[in-house]
Amino acid sequence: MMGGWVYIPTNKRDGVLYIGVTSNLPARMVQHRNGEGSAFCRRYGIKCLVYAEEYGNIDEAIVREKALKAWKRAWKIELIERANPEWDDLFERLS
């Protein structure tokens, strides 16, 4: 079974958050950075990867994505800041 990623990109620190799931995080982030992501991401300029979790299979990643989408915004920000307090763009660490 294929692995998966749950990821959170944003447009700026404390900005608009997007939660997505993908089997190929580097390729997906290239799409976001090139303006080829969802209409929502294009509208808000969401291109900066601030959080990611890797899973052994895509089904686990999808379950986690749905759970995170149900979280309150404050919980999502706390999750990001525990792992990435400076809200650095993690894209360069993928390669």
C-alpha positions as CSV (number, residue, x, y, z in Angstrom):
1,M,0.0,0.0,0.0
2,M,1.2,3.5,-0.8
3,G,2.3,5.9,2.0
4,G,0.8,9.3,2.5
5,W,1.4,12.7,4.0
6,V,-0.9,15.2,5.8
7,Y,0.4,18.7,5.4
8,I,-0.4,22.2,6.3
9,P,0.7,25.1,4.1
10,T,-0.1,28.8,4.7
11,N,0.3,32.2,3.1
12,K,2.1,33.7,6.1
13,R,2.7,33.3,9.8
14,D,-0.7,33.1,11.5
15,G,-2.3,33.4,8.1
16,V,-4.8,31.2,6.2
17,L,-4.2,27.5,6.8
18,Y,-4.9,24.7,4.4
19,I,-4.9,21.0,5.4
20,G,-4.3,18.5,2.6
21,V,-3.3,14.9,2.0
22,T,-1.0,13.5,-0.7
23,S,1.1,10.5,-1.6
24,N,3.9,12.7,-2.9
25,L,4.5,15.8,-0.8
26,P,7.4,17.3,-2.7
27,A,5.5,17.2,-6.0
28,R,2.3,18.5,-4.3
29,M,4.2,21.5,-2.8
30,V,5.7,22.3,-6.2
31,Q,2.1,22.5,-7.5
32,H,1.1,24.9,-4.7
33,R,4.2,27.0,-5.3
34,N,3.5,27.2,-9.0
35,G,-0.1,28.3,-8.4
36,E,-1.5,24.9,-9.5
37,G,-3.0,23.9,-6.2
38,S,-6.7,24.1,-5.3
39,A,-8.7,27.2,-6.1
40,F,-8.7,28.0,-2.4
41,C,-4.9,27.9,-2.3
42,R,-4.6,30.0,-5.4
43,R,-7.0,32.5,-4.0
44,Y,-5.1,33.0,-0.8
45,G,-1.6,32.5,-2.1
46,I,-0.9,29.4,0.1
47,K,2.6,28.3,-0.8
48,C,4.6,27.9,2.5
49,L,4.8,24.4,4.0
50,V,4.7,24.8,7.8
51,Y,3.8,21.3,9.0
52,A,3.8,17.7,7.7
53,E,3.2,14.2,9.0
54,E,4.2,11.1,7.1
55,Y,2.1,7.9,7.3
56,G,2.8,4.3,6.2
57,N,-0.4,4.2,4.1
58,I,-2.6,6.7,2.5
59,D,-5.7,5.6,4.4
60,E,-4.2,6.5,7.7
61,A,-3.2,9.9,6.3
62,I,-6.8,10.5,5.1
63,V,-8.2,9.7,8.5
64,R,-5.7,12.1,10.1
65,E,-6.5,14.9,7.6
66,K,-10.2,14.6,8.3
67,A,-9.5,14.8,12.1
68,L,-7.3,17.8,11.7
69,K,-9.9,19.6,9.6
70,A,-12.4,19.3,12.5
71,W,-10.0,20.9,15.0
72,K,-10.3,24.4,16.2
73,R,-8.0,26.9,14.6
74,A,-6.1,27.4,17.9
75,W,-5.3,23.7,18.1
76,K,-3.9,23.7,14.6
77,I,-1.7,26.7,15.4
78,E,-0.5,25.0,18.6
79,L,0.3,21.9,16.5
80,I,2.3,23.9,14.0
81,E,4.2,25.9,16.7
82,R,5.2,22.8,18.7
83,A,6.9,21.3,15.6
84,N,7.9,24.6,13.8
85,P,7.9,27.5,16.2
86,E,9.3,30.0,13.7
87,W,6.9,28.9,11.0
88,D,9.8,28.2,8.7
89,D,9.0,27.0,5.1
90,L,9.8,23.3,5.3
91,F,9.8,22.8,1.5
92,E,13.6,22.9,1.3
93,R,13.9,20.1,3.8
94,L,11.9,17.7,1.6
95,S,14.7,17.4,-1.0
